[in-house]
Amino acid sequence: MGHGYTGLAALSAILFCFSGAAAGYDYPIAGLEPSIRPAGAPVIMIYPKNAAWYRHALTGVVPPYPASLHFLENQGAWYSPFVRPGMTGPYDIRNWHGSAPGGAGQTAEKR
């Protein structure tokens, strides 16, 4: 690979960064004043947690559920690593990736 590819990659990155401004997008930019929410910034008003949400959040956890999982009652739409798949292989103790032998996660009985 020569210097031409490096220059082309840099030019592509610059054009990509400014493509939103060139297209005329007028989205509020959060983070310029962290203590003030920008006017017009999107707001999540309702975050329903039905039975399917709880089944997903409790993947690999067997009843009786420990009291420490009570935080799920207050969980909103923000990011939480507890309700997302993590590492694979031997670290996947909740079997999010289907890597446990026999297709079952490591339950309290197996530990």
DATA-V117291 format. One record per residue. RES is the residue in one small letter. SS is DSSP state (~ for helix, > for strand, _ for the rest). BURIAL is b if it has 24 or more other ideal C-beta (glycine too) atoms within 12 Angstrom, else e. Layout:
RES SS BURIAL
RES SS BURIAL
//
This chain:
m _ e
g _ e
h ~ e
g ~ e
y ~ e
t ~ e
g ~ e
l ~ e
a ~ e
a ~ e
l ~ e
s ~ e
a ~ e
i ~ e
l ~ e
f ~ e
c ~ e
f ~ e
s ~ e
g ~ e
a ~ e
a ~ e
a _ e
g _ e
y _ e
d _ e
y _ e
p _ e
i _ e
a _ e
g _ e
l _ e
e _ e
p _ e
s _ e
i _ e
r _ e
p _ e
a _ e
g _ e
a _ e
p _ e
v _ e
i _ e
m _ e
i _ e
y _ e
p _ e
k _ e
n _ e
a ~ e
a ~ e
w ~ e
y ~ e
r ~ e
h ~ e
a ~ b
l _ b
t _ b
g _ b
v _ b
v _ e
p _ e
p _ e
y _ e
p _ e
a ~ e
s ~ e
l ~ e
h ~ e
f ~ e
l ~ e
e ~ e
n ~ e
q _ e
g _ e
a _ e
w _ e
y _ e
s _ e
p ~ e
f ~ e
v ~ b
r _ e
p _ e
g _ e
m _ e
t _ e
g ~ e
p ~ e
y ~ e
d _ e
i _ b
r _ b
n _ b
w _ b
h _ e
g _ e
s _ e
a _ e
p ~ e
g ~ e
g ~ e
a _ e
g _ b
q _ e
t _ e
a _ e
e _ e
k _ e
r _ e
//
